[in-house]
């Protein structure tokens, strides 16, 4: 058991460590989502259909969901600085393997390793903000760590896509290999020693679900993330059907969406630092409304753009709001809670993309949007149920 230091020696002294963690989340999420912008190039280079090439996005999400639950248990006695450094080094190797992959099978093997890194970094890094800054700065630190996710959409994936267009998809993965190595060195230089606060055990992770409030909250997160990705996976074809939107304009609108997501991350973090459950409820309601209204607003360019910005603002606050709520719900089990959160979040990403695809195939793109908005609305109901559980029997502390 480590010696716990509740307050860092100086206010803001460990801000560089928080930024290093943000760089780690930026790198893993950019790697996770990069094939979205390279599907055509991947298909042409390896002679694959778009659907088959899409497995390079689906597979890491599935593996990440499992890794987020297993890895904290497997490394329960290791210093978290060393674990994160090793994961970024593994990510560098996985990206290099992807860059050199002679066959689709080798590429999928590389992407499986990426899934291990995604799940591991999320599970370990998500709860470290409270250990790196003073208590009153914990919410802000968590928002900064999660800003790497939003920035990956705004900067990382577009930059990787541009490099793929200019130099080929293999060079895009090679560049990410170099970035991952640089971030591994950054973590080694800036993070303080972070010995584990007790060993994470499988029974501890499973035991958290005995709390009714936590079950309801995790259900809300699962519904919200599944709904978002069911709709967002098909936002490009949805935008392309809006009159007056040209193909080149779609990329600009998605960039605007990403910028709104960055703003939403920090806005949601500021609210969640005070009232995390209320922040999550607000995000659920706003996201549900924006997605559902996108269908009837499809004939109006101004209305569609406005709803896309609102959608980006709302989803930008999902991760940081949910993580802050989880940390408040199980303060004595932050790493086990983060592992559970990361596992459910990544499983919901994969499920959302799959469910949205089925809905779009059967009911066209509008079907994916209706499904996504409905699931987000159900998340609001689950979040309200979590609040009732917190005031009732579910408010009791979990004791393994």
C-alpha positions in Angstrom: 0.0 0.0 0.0 1.4 3.4 -1.0 1.8 6.3 1.3 -1.1 8.6 0.2 -0.3 12.3 -0.1 -3.6 14.2 -0.2 -2.2 17.5 -1.3 0.6 18.2 -3.8 3.2 20.5 -2.3 2.4 23.6 -4.4 -0.7 24.8 -6.2 -0.4 24.0 -9.9 3.0 22.5 -9.5 2.0 19.3 -11.2 0.2 20.9 -14.2 2.8 19.5 -16.7 1.9 16.0 -15.5 -1.7 16.6 -16.3 -0.9 17.9 -19.7 1.3 14.8 -20.3 -1.8 12.6 -19.5 -3.8 14.7 -22.0 -1.2 14.0 -24.6 -1.5 10.3 -23.9 -5.3 10.3 -24.3 -4.9 12.4 -27.5 -2.5 9.8 -28.9 -4.5 6.7 -28.2 -7.8 8.2 -29.4 -6.2 9.6 -32.6 -4.8 6.1 -33.2 -8.2 4.5 -32.5 -10.1 6.7 -34.9 -7.5 7.3 -37.7 -8.8 4.5 -40.0 -12.1 6.5 -40.3 -10.2 9.0 -42.4 -8.2 6.3 -44.2 -10.8 3.7 -45.1 -10.7 4.3 -48.8 -6.9 4.3 -48.9 -6.7 1.1 -46.7 -9.2 -0.6 -49.0 -7.3 0.3 -52.1 -3.9 -0.6 -50.6 -4.9 -4.0 -49.3 -7.8 -4.7 -51.7 -10.6 -4.6 -49.2 -14.2 -3.5 -49.3 -15.1 -0.5 -47.1 -17.0 -2.8 -44.8 -14.1 -5.1 -44.3 -11.7 -2.1 -43.8 -14.1 -0.9 -41.1 -13.1 -3.7 -38.9 -9.9 -1.7 -38.2 -12.2 0.6 -36.1 -14.5 -2.0 -34.6 -11.9 -4.5 -33.4 -9.9 -2.0 -31.2 -13.1 -0.9 -29.5 -14.0 -4.5 -28.6 -10.5 -5.3 -27.4 -10.4 -2.0 -25.5 -13.5 -2.9 -23.6 -12.0 -6.1 -22.4 -8.5 -4.6 -21.7 -10.0 -1.9 -19.5 -11.3 -4.5 -17.2 -8.4 -7.0 -17.3 -5.3 -4.8 -17.4 -5.8 -2.9 -14.0 -6.0 -6.3 -12.4 -3.0 -7.7 -14.3 -0.8 -4.7 -13.3 -2.2 -4.1 -9.8 1.2 -3.9 -8.2 2.9 -1.7 -10.8 3.6 2.0 -10.6 1.1 3.7 -12.8 3.8 5.9 -14.4 5.6 2.8 -15.6 2.3 1.2 -16.8 1.4 4.2 -18.9 4.9 4.5 -20.4 4.8 0.8 -21.3 1.3 1.2 -22.9 2.5 4.2 -25.0 5.6 2.2 -26.1 3.3 -0.7 -27.1 1.2 1.7 -29.0 4.3 2.9 -30.9 5.1 -0.7 -31.8 1.5 -1.4 -32.9 1.4 1.6 -35.1 4.8 0.7 -36.7 3.4 -2.8 -37.3 0.3 -1.3 -38.9 2.6 0.8 -41.1 4.5 -2.2 -42.3 1.6 -4.7 -42.5 1.9 -6.8 -45.6 -1.6 -8.3 -45.2 -4.9 -7.4 -43.7 -4.4 -10.1 -41.0 -1.3 -8.4 -39.8 -3.0 -5.1 -39.8 -5.8 -6.5 -37.6 -3.3 -8.0 -35.2 -1.7 -4.5 -34.9 -5.1 -2.9 -34.3 -5.8 -5.5 -31.6 -2.7 -4.3 -29.8 -4.1 -0.7 -30.2 -7.2 -1.9 -28.4 -5.1 -3.1 -25.4 -3.5 0.4 -25.2 -6.8 2.3 -25.5 -8.4 0.3 -22.7 -5.4 0.4 -20.5 -4.7 4.1 -20.8 -8.4 5.0 -20.2 -8.6 2.8 -17.2 -5.4 4.0 -15.6 -5.2 7.7 -16.6 -8.9 8.7 -16.1 -8.7 8.6 -12.3 -5.2 10.2 -11.9 -6.3 13.8 -12.0 -7.2 13.8 -8.3 -3.7 12.5 -7.5 -1.8 15.2 -9.4 -3.4 18.4 -8.2 -5.0 19.9 -5.1 -8.6 18.8 -4.3 -10.2 22.0 -5.6 -8.4 21.6 -9.0 -9.4 17.9 -9.5 -12.4 18.6 -11.7 -10.3 20.9 -13.9 -7.5 18.4 -14.1 -9.9 15.7 -15.2 -11.3 18.0 -17.9 -7.8 18.6 -19.2 -7.0 14.9 -19.3 -10.2 14.2 -21.3 -9.5 17.2 -23.6 -7.1 14.9 -25.4 -10.1 12.9 -26.6 -11.8 16.0 -28.1 -8.6 17.3 -29.6 -8.0 14.0 -31.3 -11.2 14.6 -33.3 -10.3 18.2 -34.1 -6.6 17.9 -34.8 -5.3 14.3 -34.6 -7.6 12.5 -37.1 -7.7 15.3 -39.7 -3.9 15.7 -39.5 -3.4 11.9 -39.9 -5.9 11.9 -42.8 -4.1 14.7 -44.5 -0.8 12.9 -44.2 -2.4 9.8 -45.6 -3.6 11.7 -48.6 -0.2 13.3 -49.2 2.2 10.4 -48.4 0.1 7.3 -48.1 -1.7 5.6 -45.3 1.3 3.7 -44.1 3.1 7.0 -43.3 0.2 8.2 -41.3 0.6 5.2 -39.0 4.3 5.6 -38.9 3.9 9.2 -37.8 1.7 8.1 -34.9 4.3 5.5 -33.9 6.8 8.4 -33.5 4.3 10.5 -31.6 3.5 7.6 -29.2 7.3 7.2 -28.5 7.6 10.9 -27.8 4.6 10.8 -25.4 6.0 7.8 -23.6 9.2 9.8 -23.0 7.1 12.8 -21.9 5.3 10.6 -19.3 8.5 9.3 -17.9 9.9 12.8 -17.5 6.8 14.6 -16.1 4.8 12.2 -14.1 5.8 11.6 -10.5 5.9 8.1 -9.1 2.3 6.8 -8.9 2.3 3.5 -6.9 -1.1 1.8 -6.9 -3.6 2.7 -4.1 -4.3 -0.9 -3.2 -4.5 -3.8 -5.7 -7.5 -3.9 -8.1 -9.2 -7.2 -7.9 -11.9 -8.7 -10.3 -14.2 -9.0 -7.3 -13.8 -5.3 -6.6 -14.8 -4.3 -10.1 -17.8 -6.7 -10.1 -18.7 -5.6 -6.6 -19.2 -2.0 -7.6 -22.2 -3.1 -9.7 -24.0 -4.1 -6.5 -24.6 -0.4 -5.9 -28.0 0.5 -7.4 -26.9 4.1 -8.0 -23.7 2.9 -9.8 -25.7 0.4 -12.0 -28.1 3.1 -13.0 -25.3 5.6 -13.8 -23.4 3.1 -15.8 -26.6 2.2 -17.7 -27.0 5.9 -18.5 -23.5 6.2 -19.8 -23.9 3.0 -21.9 -27.1 4.3 -23.4 -25.8 7.8 -24.1 -22.5 6.6 -25.7 -24.3 3.9 -27.7 -26.8 6.5 -28.9 -24.2 9.0 -29.9 -22.1 6.6 -32.0 -25.2 5.0 -33.6 -26.0 8.5 -34.9 -22.5 10.1 -35.3 -21.2 7.2 -37.3 -23.6 8.3 -40.1 -23.4 12.0 -39.6 -21.5 12.5 -42.9 -24.2 10.9 -45.1 -26.8 12.8 -43.1 -25.1 16.1 -43.8 -24.6 15.3 -47.4 -28.4 15.1 -47.8 -29.0 18.6 -46.6 -29.7 21.0 -49.5 -27.0 23.6 -50.2 -24.3 21.5 -48.5 -21.5 20.6 -51.0 -19.2 17.6 -50.4 -16.3 19.9 -49.5 -18.4 21.7 -46.9 -19.0 18.5 -44.9 -15.4 18.4 -43.7 -15.6 22.0 -42.5 -18.8 21.3 -40.6 -17.3 18.3 -38.9 -14.3 20.5 -37.9 -16.8 23.0 -36.4 -18.4 20.0 -34.6 -15.0 19.0 -33.2 -14.3 22.6 -32.0 -17.6 22.7 -30.2 -16.7 19.4 -28.6 -13.5 20.8 -27.2 -15.5 23.7 -25.7 -18.1 21.3 -24.4 -15.4 19.3 -22.7 -14.3 22.2 -20.6 -17.8 23.6 -20.0 -19.0 20.2 -18.9 -15.9 19.8 -16.7 -16.6 23.1 -15.0 -20.2 22.1 -14.2 -19.3 18.5 -13.3 -16.7 19.7 -10.8 -19.6 21.0 -8.7 -22.6 18.8 -9.6 -21.5 15.9 -11.8 -24.9 14.1 -11.9 -26.7 17.3 -13.0 -24.0 17.8 -15.7 -24.6 14.3 -17.0 -28.4 14.8 -17.0 -28.0 18.0 -18.9 -25.7 16.5 -21.5 -28.1 13.6 -22.0 -31.1 15.9 -22.5 -29.3 18.3 -24.9 -27.7 15.6 -26.9 -31.0 13.7 -27.3 -32.8 16.8 -28.4 -30.1 17.8 -30.9 -29.9 14.4 -32.5 -33.7 13.9 -32.8 -34.2 17.4 -34.2 -31.5 16.8 -36.9 -34.0 14.6 -38.8 -36.8 17.1 -39.3 -34.3 20.0 -39.7 -32.6 18.2 -42.6 -34.1 20.6 -45.1 -32.6 23.7 -43.6 -28.9 24.5 -43.7 -28.9 27.0 -40.8 -30.9 24.8 -38.5 -28.7 21.8 -39.3 -25.5 23.7 -38.6 -26.9 25.1 -35.3 -28.0 21.6 -34.2 -24.6 20.1 -35.1 -22.8 22.7 -32.9 -25.2 21.9 -30.0 -24.6 18.2 -30.6 -20.8 18.8 -30.4 -21.1 20.9 -27.2 -23.2 18.2 -25.6 -21.1 15.2 -26.5 -17.9 17.1 -25.6 -19.1 17.0 -22.0 -20.0 13.3 -21.8 -16.7 11.8 -20.8 -15.7 14.4 -18.3 -19.1 14.6 -16.7 -19.5 10.8 -16.4 -16.0 10.4 -15.0 -16.5 13.1 -12.4 -19.8 11.5 -11.4 -18.2 8.1 -11.1 -15.3 9.4 -8.9 -17.9 11.1 -6.6 -19.9 7.9 -6.4 -17.0 5.6 -5.5 -14.2 7.8 -4.1 -12.5 4.9 -2.4 -12.4 2.8 -5.6 -11.3 5.2 -8.3 -9.2 2.9 -10.4 -11.7 0.0 -10.2 -14.4 2.5 -11.1 -12.3 3.9 -14.0 -11.7 0.4 -15.3 -15.5 -0.3 -15.3 -16.2 3.0 -16.9 -13.6 2.5 -19.7 -14.9 -1.0 -20.4 -18.5 0.0 -20.7 -17.6 3.2 -22.7 -15.6 1.3 -25.3 -18.1 -1.5 -25.6 -20.8 1.1 -26.2 -18.7 2.7 -29.0 -18.6 -0.7 -30.8 -22.3 -1.5 -30.1 -23.4 2.0 -31.2 -21.6 1.8 -34.6 -23.0 -1.7 -35.2 -26.6 -0.7 -34.2 -26.5 2.5 -36.2 -25.4 0.5 -39.2 -28.3 -1.9 -38.9 -30.7 1.0 -38.5 -29.3 2.8 -41.5 -29.5 -0.3 -43.7 -33.1 -0.8 -42.8 -34.5 2.7 -42.5 -31.8 4.8 -44.3 -29.7 7.4 -42.5 -32.7 8.9 -40.6 -33.1 5.5 -38.9 -29.7 5.8 -37.3 -30.4 9.3 -36.1 -33.8 8.3 -34.6 -32.2 5.4 -32.9 -29.3 7.5 -31.5 -31.6 10.2 -30.2 -34.0 7.7 -28.6 -31.1 6.0 -26.8 -29.9 9.3 -25.5 -33.4 10.1 -24.2 -33.4 6.8 -22.4 -30.1 7.7 -20.9 -31.7 10.7 -19.3 -34.3 8.4 -17.6 -31.5 6.1 -16.4 -29.6 9.2 -15.0 -32.7 10.2 -13.1 -33.0 6.7 -11.7 -29.4 6.9 -10.5 -30.3 10.1 -8.6 -33.2 8.4 -6.8 -30.9 5.4 -6.0 -28.3 7.8 -4.5 -30.9 9.2 -2.1 -32.2 5.7 -1.1 -30.6 2.4 -0.4 -28.1 2.8 -3.3 -26.3 5.5 -1.4 -24.6 3.0 1.0 -20.8 2.7 0.5 -19.4 -0.3 -1.3 -17.2 -2.5 0.8 -15.5 -5.4 -0.9 
